[in-house]
Amino acid sequence: MRLIIFEDEFFDKLYPISYLRPVFELKCGTISLRERIEREFKNPDSFYFMRDYLVPVFSKKFGSNRVNQMSSLQGDDLLIVNGRLLALDIELASGEEGYFEIEGQLAFIFVKKENLDSSVSSLGELLKVMKSKLPNKTVSATMIDFPWNLVQNNSRAIKADFDRLPDKGIHGELSSQAAIVGDKNLIHIAEGASVRPFVTLDTTNGPIIIDKNAIIHPMTHIEGPNYTGENTYIFGGNIREGCSFGPVCRLHGEIEESIIHGYSNKHHDGFLGHAYLGEWVNLGAFTTNSDLKNDYSSVQLYVKGELTDSEDMKVGSFIGDHTKTSIGTIINTGAMIGVMSNVVGSGKLIPKFVPSFCWYLNDKVTKGRGMKKMIETSGKAMSRRGVEMTAEDEEMFRVVYELTKEERTFWIKKSFA
């Protein structure tokens, strides 16, 4: 059997965190949506379909013969899985042929090779053919429709990931002067990780996973369910439930129910709640987001240019890769901040939407110092962690810059109107 993971036409409802990655590389729990699908199988023969401009970067990760290859859709039984599927509490390996939907959305297809249509010219065409050819069935599971769905499901994903750990236990360093509240058996400290004196680990509401070579410094309080990824350092603070970090993050302050991708930093005081940060984000000292409105009404966020009701009372911010905030930035409830922007706080709430590749300065959206300087700055940030920006990365940034040009121009004009 061959496993096909694809992103469908709704990738843009997951902007800004899906601009620089296929939707199945978004994280929930300790791993990505893709890894959660693949771990249901032993050594899966996986292939991936994604937007064309992402192919050069992710071909280097997966192999060029594994990405957007039509030949992968022939010659074997196929399990075709929507990359927005959160594969919790769902059976993908039953071997039952069918077109499986969740509330009218395609979740996955299983089709035997003898029932494939060799005349199709695209994955989209194959999906349409299979819908008409195979039995249509309904399954119960979660689809990630909007960015906040990842945060909403993070706690239960961490719990599920802990349950599947093969070697639960304390393999790294746990100081005798650290305190455990709750069940010690709900703590996993991987080899090479270190929990220093005067740290509190509270498993009352769920497990705590501290991955390889992570360091939890003194005066840190962590509540489960919680995941600290490889080579991530926490320098004190109140780490509330439902958080996933890393790898290679530097964190401090109060953080609650938030997902932070690798190489992003919140190294200072300030509150981050019900938020999702992409890679290479840096939050300046005292940057704080609101995740609750004073009237306790549900939070609205910009999706594809329109305010969308989250139907949730607690929603924080969603920040695209390579974006930075200054000291003292105050982020509005349900803010969307794009890719590679520079947000300079002024003591006032920033707007609910800041486009990609711009500066928010003196309460205005501006074009900043230009694309070339933005890429140069991001390259410097990456080099500080020993990572090189590739030519493929640069080209991807330039494509997204053009994709977001109209939106950026609109908000700049509106800001100065």
C-alpha positions in Angstrom: 0.0 0.0 0.0 1.1 3.5 -0.8 0.3 6.5 1.4 -0.6 9.8 -0.3 -0.9 12.9 1.9 -2.2 16.0 0.2 -3.4 19.5 0.9 -6.7 20.5 -0.5 -8.0 23.9 -1.8 -8.7 25.2 1.8 -5.0 25.8 2.6 -5.6 29.6 2.5 -8.0 29.4 5.5 -4.9 28.5 7.5 -3.0 31.6 6.6 -0.7 33.1 7.9 0.8 29.9 9.4 0.4 27.9 6.2 2.1 30.4 3.8 5.6 28.7 4.1 4.5 25.1 4.6 2.0 22.6 3.4 -0.9 22.3 5.8 0.2 18.8 6.9 3.4 20.3 8.4 1.4 22.3 10.9 1.7 21.0 14.5 -0.7 19.8 17.0 0.6 17.9 20.1 4.2 16.8 19.9 4.2 16.2 16.1 2.9 17.5 12.8 -0.3 16.5 11.2 1.7 14.5 8.7 3.7 12.6 11.3 0.5 11.8 13.1 -0.9 10.2 10.0 2.3 8.3 9.1 2.8 6.8 12.6 -0.3 4.7 12.1 1.8 2.6 9.7 5.1 0.9 10.0 7.6 2.3 7.5 4.9 3.9 5.2 5.7 4.4 1.5 4.7 8.1 1.6 4.2 10.6 -1.2 3.0 14.2 -0.8 1.0 16.7 -2.9 1.3 20.5 -2.2 1.2 23.9 -3.8 3.8 24.3 -6.6 5.8 27.1 -5.0 6.5 24.9 -1.9 7.9 22.0 -3.9 11.6 23.2 -4.1 11.9 23.6 -0.4 10.0 20.5 0.7 11.6 18.3 -2.0 14.8 18.7 -0.1 13.1 17.5 3.0 11.1 14.6 1.5 13.0 13.8 -1.7 12.1 15.2 -5.1 10.7 11.8 -6.2 8.2 12.0 -3.3 6.6 15.3 -4.0 3.8 16.1 -6.6 4.6 12.9 -8.6 1.6 11.7 -10.6 3.3 8.3 -11.0 2.7 7.7 -7.3 -1.0 7.5 -8.0 -0.7 4.2 -10.0 0.6 0.7 -9.5 -0.4 0.0 -5.9 -3.3 0.2 -3.4 -3.7 3.8 -2.3 -4.6 5.4 1.0 -5.1 9.1 0.1 -5.3 11.3 3.2 -6.3 14.9 3.5 -3.5 16.8 5.2 -5.9 18.7 7.4 -7.0 15.5 9.1 -6.1 15.4 12.8 -5.6 11.6 13.0 -6.8 11.0 16.6 -9.3 8.3 17.4 -9.7 7.3 13.7 -8.9 4.0 12.0 -7.0 4.6 8.7 -5.7 1.1 8.2 -8.9 -0.9 8.0 -8.4 -1.9 4.3 -12.0 -1.0 3.6 -12.5 0.7 0.2 -14.4 3.9 0.3 -14.5 7.7 0.0 -14.6 8.8 3.7 -16.0 12.2 4.7 -16.2 14.2 7.9 -19.2 16.6 7.8 -19.1 16.8 4.0 -15.3 17.2 3.7 -13.0 14.5 2.3 -11.0 12.9 5.1 -9.4 10.0 3.2 -9.9 7.5 0.4 -8.8 3.9 0.3 -8.8 2.4 -3.2 -7.4 -0.9 -4.5 -5.0 -0.6 -7.5 -7.4 -2.5 -9.8 -10.0 0.2 -9.3 -7.7 3.1 -10.1 -8.3 5.2 -13.2 -5.0 5.5 -15.2 -6.5 8.3 -17.5 -6.6 11.0 -14.8 -4.2 13.9 -15.2 -4.2 15.3 -11.7 -4.8 14.4 -8.1 -7.9 16.6 -8.0 -9.3 14.7 -11.0 -8.6 11.4 -9.3 -10.4 12.5 -6.1 -13.5 13.4 -8.2 -13.5 10.1 -10.0 -13.1 8.2 -6.7 -16.1 10.1 -5.1 -18.3 8.8 -7.9 -16.8 5.3 -8.1 -16.4 4.3 -4.5 -18.9 3.9 -1.7 -19.3 7.3 0.1 -19.1 6.8 3.9 -19.0 9.1 7.0 -16.5 8.9 9.8 -16.1 10.8 13.0 -12.9 12.7 13.5 -11.5 16.3 13.5 -10.6 18.4 10.4 -8.4 21.4 10.9 -10.4 24.1 9.2 -8.9 27.2 10.9 -5.7 28.0 12.8 -7.4 28.1 16.1 -8.5 24.5 15.7 -4.9 23.4 16.2 -4.8 25.2 19.6 -8.2 23.9 20.6 -7.1 20.3 20.1 -3.5 20.6 21.4 -4.1 19.3 24.9 -5.8 16.1 23.8 -3.1 15.5 21.2 -0.4 15.8 23.8 -2.2 13.3 26.0 -2.5 10.9 23.1 1.2 11.3 22.2 2.2 10.6 25.8 0.2 7.4 25.8 2.1 6.2 22.8 5.5 6.9 24.1 7.4 3.5 24.2 9.8 4.4 27.0 7.9 6.7 29.4 9.9 7.7 32.4 12.7 9.9 33.7 15.8 9.2 31.6 17.4 12.7 31.9 18.3 14.8 34.9 15.6 15.7 37.5 17.0 17.7 40.3 16.2 16.5 43.8 15.2 20.1 44.5 12.6 20.1 41.8 9.0 19.5 42.9 6.4 17.2 41.4 2.7 17.8 41.9 0.5 14.9 40.9 1.4 11.6 39.4 5.1 11.2 38.7 4.3 8.5 36.2 2.8 11.2 34.0 6.3 12.8 33.5 8.6 11.9 30.6 12.1 13.4 30.7 14.1 12.2 27.7 17.8 11.4 27.7 20.0 14.5 27.8 17.2 16.7 29.1 17.7 18.6 32.4 15.1 19.8 35.0 17.0 22.2 37.3 16.4 23.1 41.0 13.2 25.0 42.0 11.2 23.8 39.0 7.6 22.6 39.6 6.0 20.0 37.3 2.3 19.7 37.8 0.6 16.6 36.2 -2.8 17.1 38.0 -4.5 17.7 34.6 -2.3 15.8 32.2 1.2 14.6 31.3 4.4 16.5 30.8 6.9 15.6 28.1 10.4 17.1 28.1 12.3 16.0 25.0 16.0 15.4 24.4 18.5 18.0 25.5 15.8 20.4 26.7 16.6 22.4 29.8 14.1 23.7 32.3 15.8 26.4 34.3 15.0 27.3 38.0 11.8 29.2 38.9 9.7 27.5 36.1 6.3 26.1 36.8 4.9 23.7 34.1 1.3 22.4 34.1 0.4 19.4 32.0 -0.6 18.5 29.4 2.6 20.0 28.1 5.4 19.3 25.6 8.8 20.9 25.5 10.7 19.9 22.4 14.3 19.0 21.7 16.9 21.6 22.5 14.4 24.0 23.9 15.3 26.1 27.0 12.7 27.6 29.4 14.2 30.3 31.5 11.6 30.6 34.3 8.0 31.5 34.2 4.5 30.1 34.4 3.9 27.6 31.6 0.2 26.7 31.7 -1.6 23.7 30.3 -1.9 22.9 26.6 1.5 24.1 25.3 3.8 22.6 22.7 7.2 24.1 22.0 10.2 23.5 19.7 12.5 22.3 18.7 15.2 24.9 19.6 13.0 27.6 21.3 14.1 30.0 24.0 11.1 30.8 26.3 10.2 32.8 29.4 7.2 34.4 31.0 3.6 33.2 31.1 2.4 31.0 28.2 -0.9 29.2 28.1 -2.4 26.8 25.5 0.0 27.9 22.7 1.9 26.1 19.9 5.4 27.5 19.1 7.2 26.1 16.1 11.0 25.5 16.1 13.6 28.3 16.4 11.1 30.8 17.8 11.8 32.9 20.9 9.8 34.4 23.7 12.8 35.0 25.9 11.3 37.7 28.2 8.3 38.6 30.4 4.9 39.0 28.8 1.8 36.8 28.3 1.2 34.6 25.3 -2.1 32.7 25.3 -4.2 30.5 22.9 -1.7 31.4 20.2 0.2 29.7 17.3 3.7 31.0 16.2 5.5 29.8 13.1 9.2 29.3 12.8 11.9 32.0 13.5 9.4 34.3 15.3 10.9 36.6 17.9 8.7 38.3 20.5 10.4 41.3 22.2 10.4 41.9 25.9 6.9 42.4 27.4 5.1 41.5 24.2 1.7 40.4 25.4 -1.4 39.1 23.5 -5.0 39.3 24.7 -6.9 36.0 24.4 -10.2 37.1 26.1 -12.5 40.0 25.4 -13.8 42.0 28.3 -17.4 41.2 27.3 -16.7 37.5 27.1 -18.1 37.3 23.6 -16.6 34.9 21.0 -13.5 36.1 19.2 -13.6 37.2 15.5 -10.5 36.8 13.3 -9.6 37.8 9.7 -9.7 34.8 7.4 -9.2 35.6 3.6 -9.9 39.2 4.3 -13.2 38.7 6.1 -13.9 38.7 9.9 -14.8 35.1 10.9 -16.4 34.1 14.2 -14.3 31.5 15.9 -17.3 30.5 18.1 -14.7 30.4 20.9 -14.3 32.8 23.8 -10.6 32.3 24.2 -8.5 32.9 21.1 -5.1 34.7 21.0 -2.8 35.5 18.1 -1.5 33.7 15.0 1.9 34.9 13.8 3.6 33.9 10.6 7.2 32.7 10.2 10.1 35.2 10.5 8.0 37.9 12.1 9.3 40.0 15.0 7.8 42.2 17.7 9.5 45.0 19.6 9.5 45.5 23.3 6.2 46.4 24.8 4.0 45.2 21.9 0.4 44.7 22.8 -1.4 42.3 20.5 -5.2 42.4 20.1 -7.5 39.5 20.8 -7.6 37.3 17.8 -4.8 39.0 15.9 -3.5 37.7 12.6 0.1 38.8 11.8 1.7 37.8 8.5 5.0 36.4 7.4 8.3 38.3 7.9 6.8 41.5 9.3 8.2 43.8 12.0 5.7 45.0 14.6 6.8 47.9 16.7 4.7 48.6 19.7 3.6 52.1 20.7 1.7 51.4 23.9 -1.6 50.9 22.0 -3.2 47.7 20.8 -2.0 46.7 17.4 -4.8 46.0 14.8 -6.4 42.6 14.4 -4.6 42.2 11.1 -1.1 43.0 10.1 -0.1 41.8 6.5 3.0 40.0 5.5 6.3 41.6 4.6 5.5 45.0 6.2 6.4 47.1 9.2 3.8 48.2 11.7 5.4 51.4 13.0 3.9 54.5 14.7 0.5 52.9 14.5 0.7 52.6 10.7 1.2 49.7 8.3 4.2 50.6 6.1 6.3 48.8 3.5 9.3 49.0 5.8 12.8 48.7 4.4 12.0 46.4 1.5 12.1 42.7 0.6 15.9 42.5 0.2 16.5 43.8 3.7 13.8 41.6 5.3 15.4 38.5 3.7 18.9 39.6 4.9 17.6 40.1 8.5 16.0 36.6 8.5 19.2 35.1 7.1 21.1 36.6 10.0 18.6 35.2 12.6 18.9 31.8 11.0 22.7 31.8 11.1 22.7 32.5 14.8 21.2 29.0 15.2 23.5 27.4 12.7 20.9 27.2 10.0 21.6 28.4 6.4 18.9 30.1 4.3 18.9 28.3 1.0 18.2 29.7 -2.5 15.0 27.7 -2.4 14.0 29.4 0.8 14.6 32.8 -0.8 12.6 32.0 -3.8 9.7 30.8 -1.7 9.7 34.1 0.3 9.7 36.0 -3.0 6.7 34.1 -4.3 4.7 34.7 -1.0 5.7 38.4 -1.2 4.0 38.6 -4.5 1.0 36.6 -3.4 0.5 39.0 -0.5 1.2 42.2 -2.4 -2.5 43.2 -3.1 -3.4 42.6 0.5 -0.4 44.5 1.8 -1.1 47.5 -0.5 -4.7 47.6 0.7 -3.8 47.7 4.4 -1.0 50.3 3.8 -3.5 52.6 2.0 -6.1 52.0 4.7 -3.6 52.8 7.4 -2.8 56.2 5.9 -6.4 57.1 4.8 
